[in-house]
C-alpha cells in the first residue's frame, strides 16, 4: 500500500512485523512474557560490567560482557532486546557524528547477536542524537534552537548504520517532526525493506527519565527538551495526532513513554492506531519500585500488577528494566 504524504511516497509494509517468528511473538502474542523487551546499555572496552547506582540490577556493559548477558537472557526466554549506546565525552561533538560511525561498539553487538541468534532474537536499537552530542540535546543546535530538519538528516544516517548491522527495528526516540517518513524513505532507498521502525510517537517531557540520563550520560548541559517532547498537560488529541501521523509515515510500532502515569493515553492511542503499541516502563518508574521494597515477593507482586495494567490499557509490547527479574523469578 502506497500513501502520499508531505510530497513524499511511503511504503507501508505490514509484513515487517511478521517477518520472523520472534517478531510475531513480540507483536501479536497475548502473553506478557512474549511481550517483554529488556533494555541494555553498551559501552566501549572489554570486561566492563559497571552497575548503575540509580538503577539497581542494571549495568553498563562492554560488547563482550553484554553478549554473555543477552545469551543468558535468551535462555530465560527473553527474545527481544533494546540497545542504547553510551559514549565517552571525548567522542561527542555538536552534530553527534560518532553516533553513525562504523566503529561504534553498538554495531559490533548487533552483528554478533544476529549472527549467533538469527531470527530467534529481536534487536531494537535507539536512534537519537542525545547520547552523542556534546550538549546532550536530541537534535542539532542552530541559532540557539534545535534545527528539526538538520537533525532528521543525522537521524537517518544513524538508522541506516544500524540497519546495515542487522537491527530488526530502529527506534526513533528523538521526537523530531517528519523523521519517521525520512527514515522510512532512507531505508527503502538503501534496500532495507524488512527493517522496522519503532517510533517514540508519544513521548512526554517527563520527570521520570532521570536515572536513564545518568545511565546513558545524555542529560542536557543547558535548558530542557520541552520544545520537542510533549507537554505533560497535553490532551488526548495531540497524542493521537502524533501516533497517527507516525503510523501514516511508515512506523511499524507506536511507542508511548512514560507508561505508568499515562495509561489513559495508552488506551486512547491503542484505540486510534492499527499498528502494535509499545509502552516504556521508564527508569524513574523502575527505580521507584526497586527502592520501595527489598522483599522479592512484594516486588514481584508490584511488577506483575504494573505489567497487567499496561496490557489492560492496550499495550502489545512492554519495554521494562524489570523484564529479566520478572522472568527469572517467575513473577508472571
BAMI-554788 format. One line per field, with one value per residue (C-alpha): residue number from 1; residue in three letters; x, y, z. Coordinates in nm, 2 decimals, always signed. Layout:
BEGIN
vofi	[NUM ...] $
lovo	[Ala ...] $
xx	[X ...] $
yy	[Y ...] $
zz	[Z ...] $
//
This chain:
BEGIN
vofi	[1 2 3 4 5 6 7 8 9 10 11 12 13 14 15 16 17 18 19 20 21 22 23 24 25 26 27 28 29 30 31 32 33 34 35 36 37 38 39 40 41 42 43 44 45 46 47 48 49 50 51 52 53 54 55 56 57 58 59 60 61 62 63 64 65 66 67 68 69 70 71 72 73 74 75 76 77 78 79 80 81 82 83 84 85 86 87 88 89 90 91 92 93 94 95 96 97 98 99 100 101 102 103 104 105 106 107 108 109 110 111 112 113 114 115 116 117 118 119 120 121 122 123 124 125 126 127 128 129 130 131 132 133 134 135 136 137 138 139 140 141 142 143 144 145 146 147 148 149 150 151 152 153 154 155 156 157 158 159 160 161 162 163 164 165 166 167 168 169 170 171 172 173 174 175 176 177 178 179 180 181 182 183 184 185 186 187 188 189 190 191 192 193 194 195 196 197 198 199 200 201 202 203 204 205 206 207 208 209 210 211 212 213 214 215 216 217 218 219 220 221 222 223 224 225 226 227 228 229 230 231 232 233 234 235 236 237 238 239 240 241 242 243 244 245 246 247 248 249 250 251 252 253 254 255 256 257 258 259 260 261 262 263 264 265 266 267 268 269 270 271 272 273 274 275 276 277 278 279 280 281 282 283 284 285 286 287 288 289 290 291 292 293 294 295 296 297 298 299 300 301 302 303 304 305 306 307 308 309 310 311 312 313 314 315 316 317 318 319 320 321 322 323 324 325 326 327 328 329 330 331 332] $
lovo	[Unk Unk Unk Unk Unk Unk Unk Unk Unk Unk Unk Unk Unk Unk Unk Unk Unk Unk Unk Unk Unk Unk Unk Unk Unk Unk Unk Unk Unk Unk Unk Unk Unk Unk Unk Unk Unk Unk Unk Unk Unk Unk Unk Unk Unk Unk Unk Unk Unk Unk Unk Unk Unk Unk Unk Unk Unk Unk Unk Unk Unk Unk Unk Unk Unk Unk Unk Unk Unk Unk Unk Unk Unk Unk Unk Unk Unk Unk Unk Unk Unk Unk Unk Unk Unk Unk Unk Unk Unk Unk Unk Unk Unk Unk Unk Unk Unk Unk Unk Unk Unk Unk Unk Unk Unk Unk Unk Unk Unk Unk Unk Unk Unk Unk Unk Unk Unk Unk Unk Unk Unk Unk Unk Unk Unk Unk Unk Unk Unk Unk Unk Unk Unk Unk Unk Unk Unk Unk Unk Unk Unk Unk Unk Unk Unk Unk Unk Unk Unk Unk Unk Unk Unk Unk Unk Unk Unk Unk Unk Unk Unk Unk Unk Unk Unk Unk Unk Unk Unk Unk Unk Unk Unk Unk Unk Unk Unk Unk Unk Unk Unk Unk Unk Unk Unk Unk Unk Unk Unk Unk Unk Unk Unk Unk Unk Unk Unk Unk Unk Unk Unk Unk Unk Unk Unk Unk Unk Unk Unk Unk Unk Unk Unk Unk Unk Unk Unk Unk Unk Unk Unk Unk Unk Unk Unk Unk Unk Unk Unk Unk Unk Unk Unk Unk Unk Unk Unk Unk Unk Unk Unk Unk Unk Unk Unk Unk Unk Unk Unk Unk Unk Unk Unk Unk Unk Unk Unk Unk Unk Unk Unk Unk Unk Unk Unk Unk Unk Unk Unk Unk Unk Unk Unk Unk Unk Unk Unk Unk Unk Unk Unk Unk Unk Unk Unk Unk Unk Unk Unk Unk Unk Unk Unk Unk Unk Unk Unk Unk Unk Unk Unk Unk Unk Unk Unk Unk Unk Unk Unk Unk Unk Unk Unk Unk Unk Unk Unk Unk Unk Unk Unk Unk Unk Unk Unk Unk Unk Unk Unk Unk Unk Unk] $
xx	[+0.00 +0.14 +0.04 +0.14 +0.24 +0.40 +0.50 +0.68 +0.58 +0.59 +0.57 +0.37 +0.49 +0.27 +0.49 +0.78 +0.61 +0.55 +0.90 +1.04 +0.90 +1.04 +0.89 +0.55 +0.57 +0.66 +0.39 +0.10 +0.12 -0.12 +0.14 +0.31 +0.63 +0.65 +0.57 +0.87 +1.17 +1.49 +1.69 +2.08 +2.35 +2.65 +2.99 +3.33 +3.61 +3.65 +3.54 +3.33 +3.03 +2.95 +2.65 +2.42 +2.37 +2.03 +1.90 +1.98 +2.03 +2.11 +2.47 +2.66 +2.85 +3.11 +3.03 +3.20 +3.01 +2.68 +2.68 +2.71 +2.43 +2.19 +2.28 +2.17 +1.85 +1.78 +1.80 +1.54 +1.31 +1.36 +1.40 +1.36 +1.63 +1.67 +2.03 +2.14 +2.49 +2.68 +2.97 +3.27 +3.27 +3.57 +3.37 +3.09 +3.05 +2.78 +2.65 +2.66 +2.88 +3.01 +2.65 +2.67 +3.04 +3.12 +3.34 +3.05 +3.06 +2.68 +2.72 +2.95 +2.69 +2.41 +2.62 +2.72 +2.37 +2.22 +2.50 +2.45 +2.07 +1.94 +1.57 +1.53 +1.61 +1.45 +1.72 +1.60 +1.84 +1.80 +1.82 +1.87 +2.14 +2.14 +2.40 +2.64 +2.60 +2.83 +2.53 +2.31 +2.01 +1.82 +1.89 +2.15 +2.16 +2.14 +2.08 +2.03 +1.74 +1.71 +1.70 +1.44 +1.54 +1.92 +1.86 +1.65 +1.93 +2.16 +1.90 +1.87 +2.25 +2.22 +1.92 +2.10 +2.41 +2.20 +2.01 +2.33 +2.45 +2.13 +1.89 +1.53 +1.39 +1.54 +1.38 +1.34 +1.33 +1.41 +1.05 +1.16 +0.88 +0.89 +1.17 +0.97 +0.89 +1.26 +1.39 +1.14 +1.25 +1.62 +1.57 +1.37 +1.62 +1.90 +1.71 +1.63 +1.27 +1.24 +1.39 +1.12 +1.07 +0.97 +0.86 +0.85 +0.54 +0.40 +0.69 +0.64 +0.88 +0.87 +1.04 +1.08 +1.38 +1.65 +1.81 +1.83 +2.01 +2.26 +2.30 +2.33 +2.53 +2.27 +2.15 +2.13 +2.41 +2.16 +1.79 +1.55 +1.36 +1.02 +1.04 +1.02 +0.89 +0.52 +0.39 +0.27 -0.05 -0.13 -0.46 -0.55 -0.58 -0.21 -0.12 -0.35 -0.22 +0.14 +0.07 -0.15 +0.10 +0.38 +0.17 +0.09 +0.46 +0.55 +0.61 +0.57 +0.54 +0.40 +0.56 +0.41 +0.66 +0.64 +0.39 +0.26 +0.15 +0.00 -0.22 -0.52 -0.32 -0.21 -0.58 -0.67 -0.37 -0.43 -0.79 -0.67 -0.40 -0.38 -0.01 +0.12 +0.15 +0.45 +0.50 +0.82 +0.83 +1.09 +1.39 +1.22 +0.93 +1.17 +1.38 +1.07 +0.97 +1.32 +1.35 +1.01 +1.08 +1.37 +1.14 +1.14 +0.78 +0.64 +0.83 +0.72 +0.35 +0.41 +0.57 +0.31 +0.03 +0.21 +0.25 -0.11 -0.21 -0.01 -0.18 -0.52 -0.47 -0.39 -0.01 +0.11 +0.48 +0.64 +0.99 +1.10 +1.41 +1.21 +1.19 +1.49 +1.40 +1.03 +1.10 +1.39 +1.18 +0.87 +0.67 +0.44] $
yy	[+0.00 +0.34 +0.66 +1.01 +1.23 +1.57 +1.54 +1.20 +0.84 +0.60 +0.22 +0.07 -0.28 -0.48 -0.79 -0.62 -0.72 -1.07 -1.12 -1.36 -1.59 -1.37 -1.06 -1.23 -1.34 -0.99 -0.81 -1.05 -1.28 -1.23 -1.35 -1.09 -1.29 -1.28 -0.90 -0.81 -0.62 -0.59 -0.27 -0.27 +0.00 -0.06 +0.10 +0.06 -0.16 -0.51 -0.67 -0.37 -0.45 -0.13 -0.12 +0.19 +0.32 +0.48 +0.16 -0.14 -0.46 -0.27 -0.23 -0.06 -0.33 -0.37 -0.58 -0.90 -0.89 -0.78 -1.06 -1.31 -1.12 -1.14 -1.51 -1.58 -1.37 -1.57 -1.90 -1.75 -1.69 -1.31 -1.28 -0.91 -0.66 -0.28 -0.14 +0.21 +0.33 +0.52 +0.73 +0.89 +1.27 +1.30 +1.11 +1.36 +1.67 +1.92 +1.71 +1.36 +1.24 +0.94 +0.80 +0.68 +0.58 +0.24 +0.18 +0.21 -0.08 -0.10 -0.21 -0.49 -0.61 -0.60 -0.81 -1.06 -1.11 -1.16 -1.40 -1.60 -1.60 -1.51 -1.49 -1.61 -1.26 -0.92 -0.65 -0.29 +0.00 +0.35 +0.62 +0.96 +1.23 +1.30 +1.03 +1.16 +1.54 +1.74 +1.95 +1.65 +1.75 +1.53 +1.75 +1.98 +2.33 +2.61 +2.97 +2.86 +2.63 +2.27 +2.26 +1.99 +1.92 +1.92 +1.67 +1.44 +1.41 +1.28 +1.05 +0.89 +0.83 +0.66 +0.45 +0.33 +0.23 +0.02 -0.14 -0.23 -0.41 -0.61 -0.44 -0.56 -0.23 +0.11 +0.30 +0.68 +0.83 +1.20 +1.34 +1.54 +1.61 +1.41 +1.18 +0.86 +0.94 +1.04 +0.72 +0.50 +0.66 +0.62 +0.25 +0.19 +0.37 +0.16 -0.17 -0.23 -0.31 -0.55 -0.32 -0.20 +0.14 +0.17 +0.53 +0.70 +0.87 +0.99 +1.09 +1.34 +1.58 +1.38 +1.40 +1.02 +1.00 +1.10 +0.76 +0.68 +1.01 +0.91 +0.57 +0.69 +1.01 +1.20 +1.48 +1.82 +2.06 +2.35 +2.40 +2.11 +1.91 +2.08 +2.22 +1.87 +1.63 +1.66 +1.88 +1.67 +1.88 +1.79 +1.64 +1.32 +1.50 +1.57 +1.22 +1.07 +1.32 +1.22 +0.85 +0.85 +1.08 +0.84 +0.54 +0.72 +0.79 +0.43 +0.34 -0.03 +0.01 +0.30 +0.38 +0.57 +0.69 +0.70 +0.43 +0.42 +0.78 +0.78 +0.46 +0.67 +0.79 +0.44 +0.34 +0.63 +0.57 +0.19 +0.26 +0.50 +0.31 -0.02 -0.09 -0.26 -0.03 -0.04 +0.12 +0.21 +0.14 +0.41 +0.43 +0.65 +0.41 +0.12 +0.29 +0.38 +0.01 -0.10 +0.14 +0.07 -0.28 -0.52 -0.81 -1.01 -1.14 -0.79 -0.65 -0.94 -0.86 -0.50 -0.57 -0.82 -0.57 -0.30 -0.53 -0.62 -0.26 -0.20 -0.49 -0.38 -0.03 -0.17 -0.22 -0.51 -0.46 -0.37 -0.23 -0.27 -0.30 -0.54 -0.79 -1.01 -1.04 -1.09 -1.39 -1.54 -1.53 -1.65 -1.35 -1.37] $
zz	[+0.00 -0.10 +0.05 -0.05 +0.24 +0.26 -0.10 -0.05 -0.10 +0.19 +0.15 +0.43 +0.48 +0.73 +0.67 +0.86 +1.19 +1.07 +0.92 +1.18 +1.45 +1.72 +1.57 +1.55 +1.91 +2.02 +1.83 +1.84 +2.15 +2.43 +2.67 +2.89 +2.88 +2.50 +2.51 +2.72 +2.59 +2.80 +2.76 +2.77 +2.78 +2.56 +2.63 +2.47 +2.61 +2.73 +3.06 +3.15 +3.38 +3.56 +3.79 +3.76 +4.11 +4.04 +3.86 +4.08 +3.88 +3.55 +3.43 +3.15 +2.97 +2.70 +2.40 +2.53 +2.86 +2.71 +2.46 +2.75 +2.93 +2.64 +2.57 +2.93 +2.88 +2.56 +2.76 +3.00 +2.70 +2.67 +2.30 +2.25 +2.34 +2.31 +2.29 +2.39 +2.31 +2.58 +2.45 +2.63 +2.65 +2.41 +2.14 +2.14 +1.92 +1.82 +1.54 +1.70 +1.42 +1.63 +1.65 +1.29 +1.30 +1.16 +1.47 +1.72 +1.97 +1.93 +1.57 +1.68 +1.93 +1.67 +1.42 +1.68 +1.81 +1.47 +1.38 +1.69 +1.73 +1.38 +1.36 +1.72 +1.85 +1.80 +1.82 +1.87 +1.86 +1.99 +1.72 +1.87 +1.89 +2.27 +2.36 +2.11 +2.12 +2.35 +2.46 +2.53 +2.33 +2.09 +1.79 +1.63 +1.77 +1.52 +1.61 +1.97 +1.88 +1.78 +1.40 +1.32 +0.96 +1.01 +1.30 +1.08 +0.83 +1.10 +1.24 +0.90 +0.90 +1.24 +1.14 +0.82 +1.01 +1.25 +0.96 +0.78 +1.10 +1.11 +1.36 +1.34 +1.45 +1.46 +1.74 +1.68 +2.02 +1.93 +1.86 +1.56 +1.31 +1.00 +1.10 +1.05 +0.69 +0.63 +0.80 +0.61 +0.28 +0.36 +0.45 +0.13 -0.09 +0.06 +0.02 +0.38 +0.32 +0.61 +0.88 +1.11 +1.27 +1.63 +1.68 +2.01 +1.89 +2.22 +2.44 +2.72 +2.87 +3.19 +3.52 +3.53 +3.30 +3.54 +3.61 +3.24 +3.17 +3.43 +3.27 +2.91 +3.00 +2.80 +3.03 +2.85 +2.95 +2.93 +2.90 +2.87 +2.60 +2.62 +2.26 +2.11 +2.38 +2.46 +2.74 +3.03 +3.02 +2.66 +2.59 +2.41 +2.07 +2.04 +2.14 +1.88 +1.62 +1.69 +1.68 +1.37 +1.18 +1.26 +1.15 +0.82 +0.77 +0.80 +1.17 +1.24 +1.62 +1.81 +2.15 +2.44 +2.71 +3.01 +3.08 +3.43 +3.45 +3.10 +3.09 +2.98 +2.69 +2.61 +2.58 +2.36 +2.12 +2.11 +2.00 +1.73 +1.56 +1.38 +1.44 +1.76 +2.06 +2.29 +2.63 +2.80 +3.17 +3.22 +3.46 +3.72 +3.74 +3.77 +4.04 +4.25 +4.26 +4.33 +4.62 +4.77 +4.90 +4.94 +4.96 +4.64 +4.68 +4.74 +4.44 +4.22 +4.30 +4.22 +3.89 +3.79 +3.87 +3.67 +3.37 +3.37 +3.39 +3.07 +2.89 +3.01 +2.88 +2.53 +2.52 +2.29 +2.39 +2.72 +2.74 +3.10 +3.31 +3.52 +3.24 +3.34 +3.70 +3.63 +3.40 +3.61 +3.93 +3.76 +3.86 +3.56] $
//
